[in-house]
Amino acid sequence: MRLVAQDDQPTLADLDPIKRTRVVSRTLERDFQRQLRILAPISGAPLPTAERTGDHFPIDPEIHGIVSMLQCFEDVLLRATGHAGRVYVLGDEAVAKVIGLAKDGIVSVGHEHMRPMIELVSHLGLVYRFDVARKFGYRCFGLSQCRTSSWGARLLEEEDVIDLVERQRCIAALREVVLPHTEHYCEILRLCSSGQRPLKIDMLHRLNSLVPYPVVT
């Protein structure tokens, strides 16, 4: 897994959305156009004429791996629990663990190094990644929830770089980790999907601490 250099300085991702917006608003006051290009990297990235279709370029294997493993995890979890809705992995650390499972079951990449790659895949529109919904009661700033988008699923359908043997190996590895916790996952998904307000967040947090990959809906 490719590492992305990153120092220990706090970033905008470490703030809650409202504080983050206040900081960005202050930053935009200083140099609106320049700061906007920095803060909106996809909109500010120039596209050379020769590359405007992008139809024939291969997909970066790291990007493909993130999308593929997130989709494999959700497929395994939905099949195990019978849950009818979509499921988000809770936190970049958990996403990094899911991805790391593809590397022979050894997680050697810290989530702080994976965060820029996961964020990039989100900007590309292949996954949904946003600050965890307030109803779930988490107060950890920078904690996000993440799952593949329909575009991510379309990418996996179109790309012929998927090694089906490798995909089956990853699914088998995920099943080995996830299935022993099926009962906990069923209860987590039931709590998340409840119409009761407030949700039973203490129970939800406790159960998520017991499973290998915490989730929300």
N, C-alpha and C positions, 0 to 999 in steps of 0.2 A: 504494500500500500504506500503510495507516494505521500511524503510528509510535506506539510505547508508550514513554512517558517512563521513563527508567531511569538512575540515577546509576552511578558507578563502584565502589560499595561491593560487597564480596564478598557472596554470598548462600548459602543452604543448598545450592543447586544446584551450587556449586563444590566441594563436599565429596564424598568417596566415601560410599556408603550407610551404612557402619558409623559413621563420624565424624558424619555427618548425624544418625543416630539418637541418638548420645550427646548432641549439642547439643540436639535436640528433647526428649529425656528431661529434660535440665537445665531447659529452658524450661518444660516442663509442671509441674515442681516448684513454680514460682513462682505460677502462676495457671492451674490445669488447665483449667477450663471456658472461660475467655476465650481462652487460647492455642490450645486445641483448635479453636475456631471459626475462628481465624485460619489455622491450619495445615491445616485440612480445609475449604477454601472451599465446596465443593459441599454437604457435609453441613450446614454452618453457614449456608447462604443461605436465608432465609425465603421461602416461596412463598405469595403472596397467593391468597385463595380464588378470585378471578376468573381466575387464571392457572394453575390446577392441572392442566388438561388439556394446555395448550400446543399444541393441535392446529392452530390457525389462525394462528400467528405465523410470519412469513417468516424464513428462515434468513439470518443475517448473511453478507454476501458474502465477507468476509475468512475466516470459518470455512469456508464452502463452498469457497473457493479453495484453502485448505490441503489439505483432504481430497481435492479433485478432482485437484490436481497430484501429490500423493503416489501416488494410484491410477493416474494416467496414466503416471508414471515406472515404477512396478512392472510395469504392463502392457507397456510398451515393452521393459523389460529382460528380462522372462520370455519374451516372444516372440522377442527377439534371441538369447537364450542357450539356450532350451529347458529351463531349470531348472524342476524340478517342485515345488519348495517355495516358501515365502514369502521375501521379501527386505526387509530394513530399510535405510533410509538412515542412514548413520553420522554423527551429530553435527548439532546445530542449525544450524551454518553451512552444511552441505550441504543441509539441508532448506530453508533460506532461499534458497539458490541455485536449487533446483528450483522453488520458488514464484516466485522472481524472473524465471525464464525466461518466465513468462506475461506479464510486462510488457515485451513487445517485445524480449526477449532481454537486457534491461538489468537488472542486479542493483543496485538503489539502496538496499536496506534491509539494514543490518548484522544479523548473527544475534543480536547482543545485544539488539536492539530486537524481533526476532521471537520470542525465547525465551518471553516471557510469553504470546503468542498461541498458540504451539505447545503450551505447557504447559496452557493453558486447553482447547484442543481435546482434549488427552489426558484432562483431568479430566471432560470431557463424555462420554467413552467412544467418541469417533469414531476415535481412533488409539491404537495401543499405543506408548508412549514410556517407556523405562526406561534405567537406566545400562547401558552396554554390558557384555555378559557377560564374565566374567573370562577365559574360555577363549581369547578373541581377543587377549589380551595387551596391551591398551591400558591405560596407566596415567595417562591424562589425566582428572582428576577433573571430573565434570560432563559428560563425554562420553556422549551417549545414543544409542540406536538407535530408529528410529521407522518405523512403517508404518500403513496404514489397518487398522481393525478391521472385523468383519462389520457392525457398526452404521454405520460410515462408508460402507461399500459400499451398505448399505440406504438411507442418506440420499441418495446419488447416484442410486439407482434411483427413489426416490420424488419427488425434487424436480424440478419442471418449469422451474427457472430455468437449467438447463444450456443454453447456446447450443452446439448441436452443431457449428456452423461454428467457433466459438472453441475447442471441445474438440479438433477435428481439427487446428486450427492449433497448439495446444499439443503435441499428440502428434507432429506433424511437426517442431516445433522440438526436442523431446526426442530424436527419432530422429536428427536431424542431429548432435546432440552426443554421443549414446550409441553409435550404431552403429560409428563408427570405432574404438571401444575394446572391441568385442565380445569379442575374444580375451582381453583382460585380465580382463574381467568373468567370462567362463567359468572362467578359472583361479581368480579370487577365490572364486567360488561353490563350485568344487570343493574348494578348501582349507578353506573354512568348514564344508563338509558332511562333511569327512573324519572317519572314526572314529578316526584316529590321535591319540594323546595323548602329549606335548603337540602341539598343532597347529604347523605351520610358520609361526610368527607373524612372523618377520623377512621372509619372502617375502610374506606377506599384507599387511603394513604397506607394503612397497615397492610392491606392485601397486596398493594403494589410493591411494598418493600419485601414481600415474600416470593415474588416471581422473578425470573431471570431478566425479563424485559418489561418494564412497567408500561401500561397502555391507558388510553382514554378513548372516548368515542367522539 
